[in-house]
């Protein structure tokens, strides 16, 4: 867990959904893409804060991977999120970002358990416009991510910006939930879809006080997420 992450708010008894946003801030995102990413993230923060349940139940961490993998925003409640500017730099250490995200999620879940809070299955949401530049680390991280999702410990989503290595991105995603291509720089539409999805999850009853209880609680109680329209070139 990041040394700078705010402690879980024990005065908030609501079940939590931990969301790790992995944002590609490598140099190839320079210009219009990074500007659109910043605008989209701002819209996400505002939308989460405007939702009465999601603002209390959603906890978000932002991990950037541009040159290095870093916790840009430590886990905090949705109502405490604020817009910020991400800046492009370096290569694309996606493997390091995945490892960091899994570690952060595991630590946050342990805090929920220590406080007796129930939680939803965490989300790991990856946005990238290229391919990983930390080959060996990425290969190991793929195994960790797939094992975590197979064990129902995390739900993985992948979004490829123009130029992304979609087959490689697909390796961290379930075959039932392949990565989707972003339409141009429609980051704002993407993040609004993400906030709407968080609203749906936060209103469902699919939470539990442990991974085992969570898997049982999820059966038949998870409402369908909004259709991914307006931000992707994918069609059914």
ABEGO torsion letter per residue (X at the ends): XBAABBBBBAABABBBBBBBBBBBABAAABEAAAAAAAAAAAAAAAAAAABAAAAAABBBBBBBBBGBBBBABBBBBAAABBBBBBBBBEBBBAAAAAAAAAAAAAAAAAAAAAAGBBBBBBBBBBBBABBBABAAAAAAAAAAAAAAAAAGABBBBBBBBBGBBAAAAAAABBAABBBBBBBEABAAAAAAAAAAAAAAAAABABBBABAAAAAAAABGABBBBBBBBGABABBX
